[in-house]
């Protein structure tokens, strides 16, 4: 949690999330979603019930080269 940006601003109202996970080919694409979402909610003090749409991308990487990227936007 402490590796996340300190000043990431969460818009008001309904939200749309974009997650990209760099994980191994044998990892399920949906395994890290809930853990990341819970950490983001705690770090940035918002309720994940506000998330109305999500896009998740899995990028296959070698073991030990994992990463994640995220973006949270207001719904238009």
Number of C-alpha atoms within 10 A of each C-alpha: 10 7 5 11 10 10 8 12 10 15 12 11 10 15 19 16 17 14 18 17 21 20 21 17 13 7 12 10 18 11 10 14 13 11 9 15 17 13 14 19 13 13 16 15 10 15 12 15 8 14 18 12 12 12 11 14 14 17 15 16 14 10 10 9 10 13 11 14 10 14 13 17 17 15 15 6
